[in-house]
Amino acid sequence: MIPSLLIIDDFLKDPWAARRAALALDYDPAKQHGNFPGLNSATPLDTAALDDAVSRLLGRPFGPAPGSQHGHCRLTRKGDKGRSGVHIDPASYSGILYLSRAEDCAKPEAGGTDFFRHRRTGLEAVPQDPARIAASGYGDINALVEDVVNKDTAAPAKWERTMRVPARFNRLLLFSPWQFHNAAPGFGTTPDNARLVMLLFFGPKA
């Protein structure tokens, strides 16, 4: 069984090369179309070696989820706001590779990734079997997602944070995309000291 959450520190052999490559990408504000805070890179980094490593780690083959921003990087400065909040991901498995410098991750305001419980339903993730969906009071998964995630995504009072995974340079966080989560607040004022991550959205690979 794939773990619902896994943290691997010191993941890359040369994280500084990955950080330099991430900072060299184009973060054009005019090309931003998502609900997230901050700026996504216009193009992804090459993830072939990373995909293979994660596949070996999890014991099944994974590649980029179709239509996702797999391998794109995100810069989020202090005060950056998005149009949505707590969410799930359109993937089979999710990952975040933290590329902010150690000294920036160590600052009190540095944000990693937060996980949540939905106060009204008590759910911490979207159930994956019909019996649990029915027990939650919904006829199908789409109705649950619409009433819980889409309805309350931008209402912080509807959610209780259960855990924060701190940002750490060269830390890879892997987790089930059905868990309710959100990026912790951004930090820094420049690309050099801002929250910098590589976004990973895995799908099954034949």
Legacy VTK file of the C-alpha trace (Angstrom):
# vtk DataFile Version 3.0
C-alpha trace
ASCII
DATASET POLYDATA
POINTS 206 float
0.000 0.000 0.000
1.285 3.456 -0.903
1.761 5.591 2.237
-0.635 8.481 2.731
2.335 10.687 3.646
6.072 10.195 3.319
8.962 12.602 4.004
12.414 12.025 2.519
15.125 14.467 3.573
18.312 15.076 1.550
16.548 13.644 -1.483
18.643 15.024 -4.355
22.365 14.405 -4.665
22.854 17.938 -6.006
19.984 20.104 -4.727
21.866 23.317 -5.502
21.838 22.474 -9.200
18.075 21.910 -9.002
17.641 25.204 -7.161
19.668 27.100 -9.768
17.657 25.486 -12.559
14.380 26.342 -10.801
15.372 29.996 -10.320
16.385 30.243 -13.975
12.854 29.403 -15.178
10.409 32.041 -16.420
7.885 33.194 -13.797
5.955 35.627 -15.989
2.994 37.117 -14.037
1.046 37.375 -17.295
1.120 33.585 -17.714
-0.508 32.722 -14.371
-3.914 31.036 -14.651
-4.324 29.058 -11.411
-5.949 29.691 -8.035
-2.661 29.328 -6.147
-0.656 32.054 -4.392
2.593 33.080 -6.048
4.003 32.399 -9.507
4.343 29.102 -11.352
7.133 28.593 -13.864
6.081 28.659 -17.499
7.917 25.401 -18.184
8.826 22.360 -16.073
12.176 20.969 -15.079
13.141 17.527 -16.347
11.723 15.022 -13.846
12.672 11.715 -15.496
15.287 10.751 -12.885
13.074 11.974 -10.038
10.095 10.001 -11.391
12.212 6.852 -11.525
13.472 7.378 -7.977
9.951 7.890 -6.619
8.716 4.843 -8.535
11.419 2.694 -6.954
10.647 4.150 -3.553
6.921 3.426 -3.826
7.220 0.114 -5.627
5.135 1.010 -8.670
5.802 2.994 -11.855
4.803 6.649 -11.861
5.121 9.434 -14.396
3.586 12.890 -14.895
-0.183 13.042 -14.393
-1.765 14.107 -17.713
-2.625 17.784 -17.897
-0.882 18.610 -14.611
1.893 21.059 -13.730
4.244 18.168 -12.889
7.805 19.464 -12.661
6.851 23.127 -12.707
8.253 25.257 -9.901
6.516 27.862 -7.764
7.777 31.038 -6.103
5.633 32.368 -3.256
6.610 35.538 -1.446
5.309 36.812 1.876
1.816 38.211 1.426
1.033 36.426 -1.836
-2.611 35.337 -1.914
-4.470 32.832 -4.068
-8.136 32.603 -5.025
-8.556 29.236 -3.291
-7.249 27.613 -0.131
-7.600 24.047 1.141
-7.823 21.672 -1.821
-7.119 18.232 -3.299
-4.981 17.462 -6.341
-5.946 15.997 -9.749
-3.373 13.202 -9.602
-2.793 9.664 -8.365
-0.093 10.825 -5.958
1.321 14.237 -5.077
4.722 15.557 -4.154
6.532 18.752 -3.203
10.272 19.210 -3.364
11.404 22.138 -1.233
14.205 24.180 -2.808
14.333 27.218 -0.503
17.693 27.703 1.184
18.194 26.230 4.652
18.579 29.668 6.259
15.258 30.800 4.763
13.438 27.593 5.777
14.682 28.121 9.342
12.962 31.485 9.750
9.891 31.440 12.041
7.534 32.532 9.277
8.782 29.984 6.733
5.892 27.940 5.351
5.866 24.274 4.426
2.640 22.380 3.708
-0.465 22.209 5.903
-3.030 19.406 6.236
-6.592 19.906 7.464
-9.764 18.413 8.905
-13.094 19.670 7.585
-14.982 20.815 10.698
-18.536 20.135 9.498
-17.945 16.584 8.263
-14.897 15.576 10.321
-13.191 14.382 7.137
-9.439 14.729 6.608
-9.549 13.408 3.056
-12.006 12.478 0.340
-13.020 8.830 0.951
-12.169 6.445 -1.848
-14.862 3.771 -1.425
-18.659 4.103 -1.849
-19.445 2.872 1.666
-17.351 5.579 3.330
-18.718 8.216 0.956
-22.279 7.169 1.858
-21.406 7.165 5.566
-20.270 10.763 5.140
-23.748 11.659 3.870
-23.118 11.880 0.140
-24.448 9.909 -2.801
-21.219 9.958 -4.767
-17.690 11.336 -4.713
-18.484 14.291 -6.980
-21.206 15.529 -4.613
-18.794 15.279 -1.678
-16.029 17.156 -3.479
-18.434 19.887 -4.552
-20.001 20.380 -1.090
-16.810 20.084 0.969
-13.800 21.093 -1.113
-15.201 23.443 -3.738
-17.702 25.094 -1.390
-15.366 25.680 1.552
-11.939 25.968 -0.085
-11.571 29.684 0.651
-13.302 29.662 4.069
-10.530 29.174 6.688
-13.030 28.916 9.565
-14.449 25.726 8.021
-11.128 23.907 8.466
-8.936 22.808 11.361
-5.230 22.379 10.695
-4.091 18.943 11.822
-0.434 19.084 10.823
2.238 21.242 9.231
5.155 19.646 7.425
7.922 22.247 7.763
9.846 23.450 4.743
13.399 22.099 4.641
15.958 22.462 1.856
16.045 19.307 -0.297
13.075 17.714 1.492
10.687 15.674 -0.635
7.135 15.402 0.677
4.964 12.703 -0.918
1.292 12.320 -0.030
-2.138 11.165 -1.110
-3.714 13.900 -3.260
-7.129 13.212 -1.667
-5.967 14.634 1.659
-7.133 18.163 2.360
-4.039 20.341 2.171
-2.675 23.746 1.286
0.637 25.522 1.046
1.615 27.272 4.252
2.075 31.052 3.842
4.836 32.238 1.555
7.893 34.043 2.818
10.675 36.276 1.628
10.599 39.259 -0.712
12.799 38.139 -3.636
13.223 34.947 -5.652
16.395 34.206 -3.683
14.697 34.136 -0.265
11.091 33.246 -1.176
9.325 29.898 -0.788
10.565 27.865 -3.762
9.201 24.391 -4.513
8.953 21.918 -7.355
5.400 20.695 -7.839
4.882 16.980 -8.499
1.664 15.359 -9.696
2.113 11.674 -10.410
-0.001 9.394 -12.549
0.367 5.650 -13.233
2.975 4.782 -15.824
2.490 1.774 -18.078
LINES 1 207
206 0 1 2 3 4 5 6 7 8 9 10 11 12 13 14 15 16 17 18 19 20 21 22 23 24 25 26 27 28 29 30 31 32 33 34 35 36 37 38 39 40 41 42 43 44 45 46 47 48 49 50 51 52 53 54 55 56 57 58 59 60 61 62 63 64 65 66 67 68 69 70 71 72 73 74 75 76 77 78 79 80 81 82 83 84 85 86 87 88 89 90 91 92 93 94 95 96 97 98 99 100 101 102 103 104 105 106 107 108 109 110 111 112 113 114 115 116 117 118 119 120 121 122 123 124 125 126 127 128 129 130 131 132 133 134 135 136 137 138 139 140 141 142 143 144 145 146 147 148 149 150 151 152 153 154 155 156 157 158 159 160 161 162 163 164 165 166 167 168 169 170 171 172 173 174 175 176 177 178 179 180 181 182 183 184 185 186 187 188 189 190 191 192 193 194 195 196 197 198 199 200 201 202 203 204 205
